[in-house]
Amino acid sequence: MNLIADIDRKLDALAAHSLIRRRRVTDGACAPRQTVDGRDLLAFCSNDYLGLAAHPQVIEALREGASLYGAGSGASHLVSGHSRAHQILEERLAEWMVPNLIEARALSLCTGYMANLAILTALGQDADAMIFSEALNHASLIDGARLAKAGVSVYPHGDVAALEAMLAASAAATKIVVTDSVFSMDGNLAPLPELLAACERHGAWLVVDDAHGFGVLGRSGRGALEHFGMKSPNLIYMGTLGKAAGVGGAFIAAHASVIELLIQRARPYIYTTAAPPALAHALLASLAIIGGAEGAQRRAHLAKLIDTLRGALRFEHWQLPVSHTAIQPVIIGSNDDALRVSASLHEQGLWVPAIRPPTVAPGTARLRVTLSASHTLDDVTRLAHALNELEKAAP
Ligand SMILES: *Cc1c(COP(=O)(O)O)cnc(C)c1O
């Protein structure tokens, strides 16, 4: 019983700081209108930025993938789990990255979390390597850096000059700079072209986690590198396939030699069962939509929703930091206030999650509003009105 009492004390401490998290049970497909714990809500929380998770063509492709390839892959990629569907997906993704990479090759993994562990542990496997990690990086990059044998230095958010000084002062044999492209709790972009220039001057890798950019940024949705028009042999790109692509999984794209090293060395790639091939098959349908006319229309609609929301919000006390992406944070401050506002929205049938430390810095608890191309302009106006009223009523 002492063991359980110890755990319960830890849980009580979380509760005392308003840090207990609860899961809500959703019925039906991921969409703006969902039944959540039995209630109909208008949701602003998914990362399904293009509305592809419930797209009929993607669902049909998943069904077709299951009939072609069955339910599971049966083994890891290096044993017998690497199916034709994975191979075609990787070839398609490599073609996509040709404008941005030298000798582009792509590798598909089960999740973005594992992809980040794979990159940082394989590239940072030697003790004389150094990982330079942006202060607001995603937890999976922080964990990848911890798991690597390389040393780790954190550079201040968006501060290229500080990073450059650190690179110049470092005697590491391998230098690896790693950053989110779109910061997941703030929605702003990293200064990728300036970061790349610094990396090229100092012979460093630039690892770009484009979880929130792939499918959304760039003229044809190919992500942050397309958005900025970047190309370099120093780039290692990670895109997730469970957000804008609407299915699940992730890929790494880089020079063919980097990908070959990952296949040989990256434990989060080697020691896990390959994702069901049907997912890879469904992703081919997602990619066709993202890269085609419909993808362009969905991105244009999303841009209009973002402008509409920002144009309609009028805050005196809360903050709406600059963000041109689908992630629109409303910074409230204390954990309790953020929770209270989220609960008031919920009473009105609106689902916007409160994000608290340790996900964000203490004192910056916020609502993380995410928009999707499957929202309507009316949906966004309704949310803006509710937020404006709650802010006015706030003490
Ligand atoms: C979601 C996310 C990941 C993890 O991707 P999954 O496929 O969900 O595991 C990695 N990096 C960032 C910035 C993310 O937002």
The ligand as an SDF file (V2000), in Angstrom:
LIG
                    3D

 15 15  0  0  0  0  0  0  0  0999 V2000
    3.0280   16.3010  -32.9670 C   0  0  0  0  0  0  0  0  0  0  0  0
    4.4650   16.6660  -33.0120 C   0  0  0  0  0  0  0  0  0  0  0  0
    5.4630   15.6870  -33.0720 C   0  0  0  0  0  0  0  0  0  0  0  0
    5.1600   14.2300  -32.9260 C   0  0  0  0  0  0  0  0  0  0  0  0
    4.5340   13.7070  -34.0370 O   0  0  0  0  0  0  0  0  0  0  0  0
    3.5940   12.4310  -33.8610 P   0  0  0  0  0  0  0  0  0  0  0  0
    3.4900   11.8630  -35.2230 O   0  0  0  0  0  0  0  0  0  0  0  0
    2.3160   12.9200  -33.2970 O   0  0  0  0  0  0  0  0  0  0  0  0
    4.3030   11.5110  -32.9140 O   0  0  0  0  0  0  0  0  0  0  0  0
    6.7740   16.0920  -33.2320 C   0  0  0  0  0  0  0  0  0  0  0  0
    7.0870   17.4020  -33.2840 N   0  0  0  0  0  0  0  0  0  0  0  0
    6.1700   18.3730  -33.1850 C   0  0  0  0  0  0  0  0  0  0  0  0
    6.5800   19.7950  -33.2530 C   0  0  0  0  0  0  0  0  0  0  0  0
    4.8270   18.0280  -33.0350 C   0  0  0  0  0  0  0  0  0  0  0  0
    3.9040   18.9810  -32.9160 O   0  0  0  0  0  0  0  0  0  0  0  0
  1  2  1  0
  2  3  1  0
  2 14  2  0
  3  4  1  0
  3 10  2  0
  4  5  1  0
  5  6  1  0
  6  7  2  0
  6  8  1  0
  6  9  1  0
 10 11  1  0
 11 12  2  0
 12 13  1  0
 12 14  1  0
 14 15  1  0
M  END
$$$$
